Each structure stands twice: as structure tokens, then as C-alpha cells.
């Protein structure tokens, strides 16, 4: 028999305890949905936090080095930019004050959340008119509510007084310039009036000379026109006599049938010269009309015979279509009967299979005890 009360092996017990702790930790990780689905790696996160701290320390040292370089550069620029001394002194002073006031460790964004002296260091909502906290959304100062209101009003009055004096001086200068301009305008207008009078006199002399020349030219033109009209009347009379003689001997009055022939073809005539058809032409037209009537009757008879043949073919096709449709209906009825028989057979087989599965196969229904045996260990 084995001894059950022997000495316990501490090493083996420690190994077993360690394995049990590992198993418990593994079960906690496996059955914890958040850890299993998201997959948090605590060591990796700690390494990232350490890297971030190192990176922030490096950046802080870089910022300190950059600050020292900026100070040295600013001092160098102050020595080089003497000609801008009055403007740059205020700017460098503001930069230095900003560095001394806002670039200290206690002026960081997160320091005010953990500052134990926050209430003692707190300042009123408004210290001065240039308080940077008095923004538009702070609603601490409105127009006309500044602390230096009396001094501002006095300066504004002085500024308005200076503006009024400047406007008076500008108005005085404008009046003097207007007087000079009016004097210069009157002088130019007098000279222009004198020049206009001279031009009007020259224009009147020129107009009189042009009038005399125009009268002489019109007189010569009238004489020439009378002579030309007399010659034109004589020519018109001679042309009228010749035209009357031509009309008397023309084909229109003599009614020559050849004058109606057109140059575009032998069967075309000129309408305004045509005097009518001859008897031979009329007889020829009547004969052609009779031939056309006979040809039309022949064509109508052929069309009637063709239509009768088409009607007979259409009736035969309709009779054949009816017979074919009846045959197809009989075949479809036969196929429907065979399909109904096949469906009934399939339905019977399906019911027999369901009955077999229900009574023979699916007889053991799993209970809750069957599902409780899963997820009991981490393996």
C-alpha cells in the first residue's frame, strides 16, 4: 500500500501551484470577452508609454536648445538692425516678456488642473482693458466700458479738433484752387470766343464763295439736262415706232404655232404663246386614254384573282393552325396528368422520409447538461 501521509515535495507543490495560477490567469483571459476580442497587450502598451516618455524628454531638450538658439539669434539681430531700433525694441521686449511669463514649467496647459495654489493665484475676470481673457465670447467688456473712458474721450475730442482744423485748411486750399481755376477758365473762354468769331467770319466768306460757285454749276447742269431730255424724248419716239412695227409683223399677232415650242424638250410648250392643240393631237390623246382604261381593267382582274388565291391560302393556314393547337392541348393535358402523378409520388416519399427522421433518427433531444460540459477549461 502507498503512504498517503508522507512528506510533501515543496518543489513539486510550487510547480503545481504555479501551473494552477497560470491556468486561472489563462481562463480569465479566455473567458473575458473584452480581452479576447480586442487583444490588449499590457507589455506592449507599457513599452509604448516608456517610448513616449523618452520621446517627450528628447523633444523637451530640443525645445530648450531651440530656445537658447532663439535668444542668441535675437541678440544678434538686435545688433545688426540698428536702423530699426525704435520699432524693434518694443518687439524684442514683448518677446522677452512673453518668454519670461508663459514659457515656464508652471504655465503648461495641464498645470492649472493640479496646481494647489490655483485659488490663491486666481485673478478677477477683468484686470485691464487689454486683458487677453476678455475675448468676444467672454462677455466681460462691451463697447464704451473700458477703464480709460475719460482719457479716451479726451483724446477723441482732440482728434476731432485736429480733423476739423485740417478740414478747414483743406477747404481754404480748395477755395483758392477753385479761384485760380475759374480765373484760368475765364481767360481760356475769352481766347476761345475770339477764335470762334474769327472762324465764323471765315466760314461766312467760304459759304458765300461756295454759293456763287454752286449757282454757276447748277445753271450749267440745267442747260445740260434740258439738252439731254430733248435727245432722250427723240430716241423714245423712234424706239416706239420701231416697236409698233415689230409687233405688227410678230408671231403673236400672226398666231404662228411654232412660237409655242419650248427649248427644254419636244413635248413642252411656252404657256403664254400656246394657242391650243391640233385635231391630230386631240385624237392621239383620246386613243391613249382608251388604252389606259383597258390596261386598268386588266390589272384589276389580276388583282382580284391574286386576292382570291391569298384568301384561299389564309383559310387553309387557319384550319391547319386550329388542328395544331388542338393537338398541342391534348399533349399538354397528357403531360399535366403525368406531372401530377409524379408530384404525388414525390410528396408521398417526402412524407415517409420526414416520418422516418422524426420517429427513428431525431429521437434523442439534447438537454442543458449536454451544453454545460463545454467551456469548462481554457484548453
NUMAR-140220 format. One record per residue (C-alpha): residue number from 1; x, z, y. Coordinates in pm, whole numbers. Layout:
# residues N
+-----+--------+--------+--------+
! seq !      X !      Z !      Y !
+-----+--------+--------+--------+
! NUM !      X !      Z !      Y !
...
+-----+--------+--------+--------+
# end
This chain:
# residues 379
+-----+--------+--------+--------+
! seq !      X !      Z !      Y !
+-----+--------+--------+--------+
!   1 !      0 !      0 !      0 !
!   2 !    110 !    -68 !    357 !
!   3 !    172 !    215 !    600 !
!   4 !    -60 !    191 !    896 !
!   5 !     81 !    481 !   1095 !
!   6 !    441 !    356 !   1118 !
!   7 !    642 !    335 !   1443 !
!   8 !    525 !     69 !   1688 !
!   9 !    768 !   -210 !   1779 !
!  10 !    784 !   -190 !   2158 !
!  11 !    932 !   -538 !   2200 !
!  12 !    666 !   -699 !   1988 !
!  13 !    397 !   -497 !   2166 !
!  14 !    531 !   -615 !   2504 !
!  15 !    525 !   -976 !   2386 !
!  16 !    169 !   -939 !   2261 !
!  17 !     62 !   -772 !   2589 !
!  18 !    231 !  -1046 !   2792 !
!  19 !     54 !  -1312 !   2585 !
!  20 !   -277 !  -1136 !   2637 !
!  21 !   -217 !  -1123 !   3015 !
!  22 !   -125 !  -1493 !   3017 !
!  23 !   -439 !  -1572 !   2815 !
!  24 !   -654 !  -1369 !   3057 !
!  25 !   -500 !  -1547 !   3358 !
!  26 !   -547 !  -1885 !   3187 !
!  27 !   -912 !  -1806 !   3113 !
!  28 !   -963 !  -1709 !   3476 !
!  29 !   -814 !  -2041 !   3589 !
!  30 !  -1002 !  -2250 !   3331 !
!  31 !  -1342 !  -2089 !   3384 !
!  32 !  -1304 !  -2077 !   3765 !
!  33 !  -1476 !  -2396 !   3882 !
!  34 !  -1311 !  -2391 !   4223 !
!  35 !   -955 !  -2368 !   4084 !
!  36 !  -1022 !  -2614 !   3801 !
!  37 !  -1184 !  -2886 !   4017 !
!  38 !   -971 !  -2850 !   4332 !
!  39 !   -646 !  -2760 !   4157 !
!  40 !   -480 !  -2521 !   4404 !
!  41 !   -103 !  -2479 !   4352 !
!  42 !     -9 !  -2148 !   4518 !
!  43 !    365 !  -2203 !   4479 !
!  44 !    345 !  -2546 !   4640 !
!  45 !    139 !  -2402 !   4926 !
!  46 !    393 !  -2122 !   4979 !
!  47 !    672 !  -2380 !   4980 !
!  48 !    484 !  -2583 !   5239 !
!  49 !    433 !  -2275 !   5457 !
!  50 !    808 !  -2197 !   5434 !
!  51 !    894 !  -2557 !   5524 !
!  52 !    654 !  -2542 !   5816 !
!  53 !    818 !  -2224 !   5946 !
!  54 !   1161 !  -2385 !   5919 !
!  55 !   1034 !  -2691 !   6099 !
!  56 !    883 !  -2480 !   6378 !
!  57 !   1212 !  -2290 !   6415 !
!  58 !   1402 !  -2619 !   6439 !
!  59 !   1156 !  -2751 !   6696 !
!  60 !   1184 !  -2429 !   6897 !
!  61 !   1564 !  -2461 !   6906 !
!  62 !   1527 !  -2825 !   7006 !
!  63 !   1287 !  -2727 !   7287 !
!  64 !   1533 !  -2463 !   7410 !
!  65 !   1815 !  -2719 !   7409 !
!  66 !   1590 !  -2968 !   7588 !
!  67 !   1505 !  -2700 !   7849 !
!  68 !   1874 !  -2634 !   7915 !
!  69 !   1940 !  -3008 !   7947 !
!  70 !   1649 !  -3043 !   8189 !
!  71 !   1781 !  -2763 !   8407 !
!  72 !   2126 !  -2926 !   8418 !
!  73 !   1974 !  -3268 !   8493 !
!  74 !   1757 !  -3123 !   8770 !
!  75 !   2061 !  -2961 !   8933 !
!  76 !   2249 !  -3292 !   8913 !
!  77 !   1957 !  -3483 !   9066 !
!  78 !   1934 !  -3230 !   9350 !
!  79 !   2299 !  -3302 !   9438 !
!  80 !   2252 !  -3680 !   9419 !
!  81 !   1918 !  -3702 !   9609 !
!  82 !   2016 !  -3551 !   9944 !
!  83 !   1822 !  -3813 !  10139 !
!  84 !   1502 !  -3691 !   9971 !
!  85 !   1585 !  -3324 !  10036 !
!  86 !   1269 !  -3232 !  10227 !
!  87 !   1044 !  -3382 !   9958 !
!  88 !   1238 !  -3279 !   9650 !
!  89 !   1297 !  -2912 !   9749 !
!  90 !    924 !  -2832 !   9711 !
!  91 !    901 !  -3026 !   9384 !
!  92 !   1204 !  -2852 !   9228 !
!  93 !   1075 !  -2516 !   9350 !
!  94 !    736 !  -2582 !   9187 !
!  95 !    908 !  -2688 !   8863 !
!  96 !   1125 !  -2376 !   8860 !
!  97 !    825 !  -2152 !   8928 !
!  98 !    629 !  -2324 !   8652 !
!  99 !    912 !  -2265 !   8402 !
! 100 !    951 !  -1900 !   8502 !
! 101 !    576 !  -1838 !   8496 !
! 102 !    448 !  -2044 !   8199 !
! 103 !    737 !  -2119 !   7961 !
! 104 !    785 !  -1762 !   7839 !
! 105 !    703 !  -1643 !   7487 !
! 106 !    408 !  -1437 !   7610 !
! 107 !    247 !  -1746 !   7770 !
! 108 !    175 !  -1926 !   7449 !
! 109 !   -176 !  -2024 !   7351 !
! 110 !   -209 !  -1761 !   7072 !
! 111 !    -54 !  -1467 !   7264 !
! 112 !   -370 !  -1376 !   7452 !
! 113 !   -554 !  -1319 !   7122 !
! 114 !   -309 !  -1044 !   7011 !
! 115 !   -195 !   -902 !   7347 !
! 116 !   -264 !   -521 !   7353 !
! 117 !   -236 !   -522 !   7734 !
! 118 !   -491 !   -804 !   7778 !
! 119 !   -747 !   -591 !   7963 !
! 120 !   -481 !   -445 !   8195 !
! 121 !   -340 !   -789 !   8270 !
! 122 !   -681 !   -945 !   8328 !
! 123 !   -735 !  -1074 !   8681 !
! 124 !  -1055 !  -1132 !   8876 !
! 125 !  -1249 !  -1453 !   8825 !
! 126 !  -1110 !  -1585 !   9155 !
! 127 !   -784 !  -1484 !   9317 !
! 128 !   -739 !  -1758 !   9577 !
! 129 !   -874 !  -2099 !   9673 !
! 130 !   -601 !  -2270 !   9469 !
! 131 !   -665 !  -2069 !   9153 !
! 132 !   -620 !  -2318 !   8862 !
! 133 !   -902 !  -2146 !   8672 !
! 134 !  -1156 !  -2242 !   8940 !
! 135 !  -1242 !  -2579 !   8788 !
! 136 !  -1569 !  -2770 !   8823 !
! 137 !  -1719 !  -2607 !   8512 !
! 138 !  -1617 !  -2252 !   8610 !
! 139 !  -1880 !  -2231 !   8892 !
! 140 !  -1662 !  -1983 !   9085 !
! 141 !  -1626 !  -2170 !   9414 !
! 142 !  -1855 !  -2419 !   9590 !
! 143 !  -1806 !  -2635 !   9895 !
! 144 !  -1765 !  -2422 !  10208 !
! 145 !  -1697 !  -2096 !  10020 !
! 146 !  -1317 !  -2094 !  10047 !
! 147 !  -1140 !  -1779 !  10168 !
! 148 !   -975 !  -1957 !  10464 !
! 149 !  -1302 !  -2081 !  10606 !
! 150 !  -1236 !  -1977 !  10969 !
! 151 !   -887 !  -2127 !  10970 !
! 152 !  -1019 !  -2446 !  10807 !
! 153 !  -1297 !  -2477 !  11068 !
! 154 !  -1043 !  -2429 !  11350 !
! 155 !   -816 !  -2697 !  11204 !
! 156 !  -1111 !  -2930 !  11158 !
! 157 !  -1211 !  -2880 !  11523 !
! 158 !   -856 !  -2952 !  11634 !
! 159 !   -851 !  -3260 !  11415 !
! 160 !  -1186 !  -3380 !  11558 !
! 161 !  -1049 !  -3320 !  11911 !
! 162 !   -742 !  -3529 !  11831 !
! 163 !   -957 !  -3801 !  11679 !
! 164 !  -1178 !  -3805 !  11991 !
! 165 !   -874 !  -3835 !  12217 !
! 166 !   -738 !  -4119 !  12000 !
! 167 !  -1077 !  -4297 !  12012 !
! 168 !  -1088 !  -4265 !  12392 !
! 169 !   -736 !  -4407 !  12417 !
! 170 !   -828 !  -4691 !  12179 !
! 171 !  -1145 !  -4763 !  12380 !
! 172 !   -941 !  -4772 !  12704 !
! 173 !   -690 !  -5010 !  12549 !
! 174 !   -974 !  -5226 !  12411 !
! 175 !  -1133 !  -5248 !  12759 !
! 176 !   -804 !  -5354 !  12914 !
! 177 !   -752 !  -5615 !  12641 !
! 178 !  -1109 !  -5736 !  12695 !
! 179 !  -1045 !  -5775 !  13069 !
! 180 !   -729 !  -5976 !  13002 !
! 181 !   -917 !  -6190 !  12751 !
! 182 !  -1203 !  -6252 !  12998 !
! 183 !   -954 !  -6348 !  13269 !
! 184 !   -778 !  -6587 !  13032 !
! 185 !  -1117 !  -6724 !  12919 !
! 186 !  -1227 !  -6792 !  13282 !
! 187 !   -902 !  -6969 !  13352 !
! 188 !   -936 !  -7187 !  13043 !
! 189 !  -1304 !  -7258 !  13118 !
! 190 !  -1215 !  -7378 !  13472 !
! 191 !   -950 !  -7611 !  13333 !
! 192 !  -1190 !  -7738 !  13066 !
! 193 !  -1464 !  -7804 !  13328 !
! 194 !  -1218 !  -8006 !  13538 !
! 195 !  -1114 !  -8203 !  13230 !
! 196 !  -1481 !  -8262 !  13136 !
! 197 !  -1556 !  -8403 !  13483 !
! 198 !  -1265 !  -8643 !  13454 !
! 199 !  -1377 !  -8752 !  13105 !
! 200 !  -1738 !  -8806 !  13226 !
! 201 !  -1615 !  -9028 !  13513 !
! 202 !  -1402 !  -9230 !  13271 !
! 203 !  -1699 !  -9257 !  13032 !
! 204 !  -1931 !  -9387 !  13309 !
! 205 !  -1675 !  -9653 !  13410 !
! 206 !  -1633 !  -9757 !  13049 !
! 207 !  -2014 !  -9767 !  12994 !
! 208 !  -2063 !  -9996 !  13299 !
! 209 !  -1793 ! -10234 !  13173 !
! 210 !  -1947 ! -10234 !  12824 !
! 211 !  -2294 ! -10303 !  12968 !
! 212 !  -2170 ! -10608 !  13161 !
! 213 !  -1989 ! -10742 !  12853 !
! 214 !  -2297 ! -10678 !  12637 !
! 215 !  -2524 ! -10873 !  12874 !
! 216 !  -2291 ! -11175 !  12868 !
! 217 !  -2269 ! -11158 !  12488 !
! 218 !  -2649 ! -11128 !  12448 !
! 219 !  -2706 ! -11427 !  12675 !
! 220 !  -2468 ! -11642 !  12469 !
! 221 !  -2630 ! -11516 !  12146 !
! 222 !  -2981 ! -11603 !  12274 !
! 223 !  -2875 ! -11957 !  12359 !
! 224 !  -2710 ! -11999 !  12017 !
! 225 !  -3018 ! -11854 !  11840 !
! 226 !  -3258 ! -12093 !  12016 !
! 227 !  -3046 ! -12392 !  11915 !
! 228 !  -3022 ! -12267 !  11552 !
! 229 !  -3400 ! -12207 !  11530 !
! 230 !  -3471 ! -12560 !  11654 !
! 231 !  -3242 ! -12706 !  11386 !
! 232 !  -3396 ! -12486 !  11116 !
! 233 !  -3752 ! -12596 !  11210 !
! 234 !  -3649 ! -12959 !  11189 !
! 235 !  -3490 ! -12904 !  10846 !
! 236 !  -3800 ! -12718 !  10722 !
! 237 !  -4027 ! -13005 !  10823 !
! 238 !  -3806 ! -13256 !  10642 !
! 239 !  -3798 ! -13036 !  10328 !
! 240 !  -4180 ! -13002 !  10332 !
! 241 !  -4224 ! -13378 !  10347 !
! 242 !  -3987 ! -13429 !  10054 !
! 243 !  -4161 ! -13154 !   9850 !
! 244 !  -4506 ! -13312 !   9909 !
! 245 !  -4378 ! -13647 !   9790 !
! 246 !  -4222 ! -13491 !   9478 !
! 247 !  -4547 ! -13312 !   9389 !
! 248 !  -4742 ! -13636 !   9415 !
! 249 !  -4515 ! -13802 !   9155 !
! 250 !  -4457 ! -13490 !   8938 !
! 251 !  -4565 ! -13442 !   8572 !
! 252 !  -4805 ! -13165 !   8675 !
! 253 !  -5035 ! -13389 !   8867 !
! 254 !  -4988 ! -13685 !   8632 !
! 255 !  -5056 ! -13448 !   8328 !
! 256 !  -4766 ! -13568 !   8114 !
! 257 !  -4788 ! -13392 !   7771 !
! 258 !  -4407 ! -13392 !   7726 !
! 259 !  -4365 ! -13147 !   8012 !
! 260 !  -4508 ! -12863 !   7797 !
! 261 !  -4234 ! -12894 !   7527 !
! 262 !  -4005 ! -12587 !   7517 !
! 263 !  -3629 ! -12595 !   7472 !
! 264 !  -3642 ! -12296 !   7227 !
! 265 !  -3796 ! -12497 !   6938 !
! 266 !  -4017 ! -12795 !   6842 !
! 267 !  -4323 ! -12574 !   6777 !
! 268 !  -4307 ! -12383 !   7105 !
! 269 !  -4464 ! -12485 !   7440 !
! 270 !  -4450 ! -12372 !   7801 !
! 271 !  -4780 ! -12197 !   7868 !
! 272 !  -4817 ! -12279 !   8237 !
! 273 !  -4764 ! -12654 !   8164 !
! 274 !  -4960 ! -12690 !   7836 !
! 275 !  -5281 ! -12899 !   7868 !
! 276 !  -5423 ! -12828 !   7519 !
! 277 !  -5382 ! -12957 !   7157 !
! 278 !  -5442 ! -13312 !   7043 !
! 279 !  -5702 ! -13405 !   6780 !
! 280 !  -5436 ! -13452 !   6509 !
! 281 !  -5305 ! -13102 !   6572 !
! 282 !  -5657 ! -12957 !   6550 !
! 283 !  -5727 ! -13137 !   6216 !
! 284 !  -5393 ! -13015 !   6076 !
! 285 !  -5478 ! -12655 !   6166 !
! 286 !  -5822 ! -12676 !   6002 !
! 287 !  -5668 ! -12818 !   5681 !
! 288 !  -5412 ! -12534 !   5670 !
! 289 !  -5685 ! -12274 !   5719 !
! 290 !  -5880 ! -12414 !   5420 !
! 291 !  -5563 ! -12396 !   5208 !
! 292 !  -5511 ! -12034 !   5313 !
! 293 !  -5871 ! -11947 !   5213 !
! 294 !  -5819 ! -12095 !   4864 !
! 295 !  -5488 ! -11910 !   4827 !
! 296 !  -5651 ! -11582 !   4934 !
! 297 !  -5930 ! -11623 !   4671 !
! 298 !  -5669 ! -11689 !   4400 !
! 299 !  -5473 ! -11378 !   4498 !
! 300 !  -5788 ! -11165 !   4498 !
! 301 !  -5878 ! -11283 !   4147 !
! 302 !  -5528 ! -11198 !   4021 !
! 303 !  -5550 ! -10855 !   4186 !
! 304 !  -5890 ! -10789 !   4020 !
! 305 !  -5756 ! -10883 !   3675 !
! 306 !  -5447 ! -10664 !   3729 !
! 307 !  -5664 ! -10366 !   3831 !
! 308 !  -5885 ! -10410 !   3525 !
! 309 !  -5577 ! -10408 !   3298 !
! 310 !  -5447 ! -10091 !   3468 !
! 311 !  -5787 !  -9921 !   3424 !
! 312 !  -5787 ! -10002 !   3053 !
! 313 !  -5430 !  -9862 !   3013 !
! 314 !  -5521 !  -9546 !   3210 !
! 315 !  -5825 !  -9482 !   2987 !
! 316 !  -5615 !  -9521 !   2670 !
! 317 !  -5349 !  -9283 !   2811 !
! 318 !  -5614 !  -9024 !   2899 !
! 319 !  -5763 !  -9043 !   2548 !
! 320 !  -5413 !  -9001 !   2393 !
! 321 !  -5339 !  -8703 !   2626 !
! 322 !  -5663 !  -8530 !   2519 !
! 323 !  -5576 !  -8577 !   2148 !
! 324 !  -5220 !  -8447 !   2204 !
! 325 !  -5347 !  -8142 !   2396 !
! 326 !  -5590 !  -8054 !   2116 !
! 327 !  -5308 !  -8082 !   1862 !
! 328 !  -5089 !  -7851 !   2072 !
! 329 !  -5371 !  -7595 !   2099 !
! 330 !  -5409 !  -7590 !   1719 !
! 331 !  -5032 !  -7542 !   1676 !
! 332 !  -5030 !  -7259 !   1937 !
! 333 !  -5319 !  -7082 !   1762 !
! 334 !  -5131 !  -7102 !   1433 !
! 335 !  -4812 !  -6965 !   1596 !
! 336 !  -5010 !  -6683 !   1760 !
! 337 !  -5153 !  -6580 !   1419 !
! 338 !  -4805 !  -6576 !   1263 !
! 339 !  -4666 !  -6376 !   1560 !
! 340 !  -4946 !  -6119 !   1534 !
! 341 !  -4873 !  -6073 !   1164 !
! 342 !  -4501 !  -6031 !   1236 !
! 343 !  -4570 !  -5777 !   1515 !
! 344 !  -4798 !  -5576 !   1285 !
! 345 !  -4526 !  -5569 !   1021 !
! 346 !  -4263 !  -5457 !   1276 !
! 347 !  -4496 !  -5186 !   1409 !
! 348 !  -4554 !  -5056 !   1058 !
! 349 !  -4178 !  -5046 !    988 !
! 350 !  -4113 !  -4866 !   1320 !
! 351 !  -4374 !  -4600 !   1244 !
! 352 !  -4231 !  -4546 !    895 !
! 353 !  -3879 !  -4508 !   1044 !
! 354 !  -3999 !  -4255 !   1303 !
! 355 !  -4178 !  -4061 !   1033 !
! 356 !  -3860 !  -4060 !    820 !
! 357 !  -3641 !  -3940 !   1111 !
! 358 !  -3889 !  -3670 !   1205 !
! 359 !  -3951 !  -3537 !    853 !
! 360 !  -3613 !  -3598 !    684 !
! 361 !  -3332 !  -3629 !    944 !
! 362 !  -3420 !  -3423 !   1255 !
! 363 !  -3526 !  -3105 !   1074 !
! 364 !  -3253 !  -2862 !   1195 !
! 365 !  -3310 !  -2780 !   1566 !
! 366 !  -3001 !  -2612 !   1733 !
! 367 !  -3058 !  -2261 !   1871 !
! 368 !  -2891 !  -2070 !   2158 !
! 369 !  -2643 !  -1918 !   1912 !
! 370 !  -2505 !  -2268 !   1842 !
! 371 !  -2422 !  -2323 !   2211 !
! 372 !  -2278 !  -1974 !   2265 !
! 373 !  -1979 !  -2047 !   2040 !
! 374 !  -1829 !  -2289 !   2297 !
! 375 !  -1605 !  -2190 !   2597 !
! 376 !  -1506 !  -1856 !   2441 !
! 377 !  -1127 !  -1915 !   2475 !
! 378 !   -900 !  -2116 !   2706 !
! 379 !   -776 !  -2338 !   2424 !
+-----+--------+--------+--------+
# end
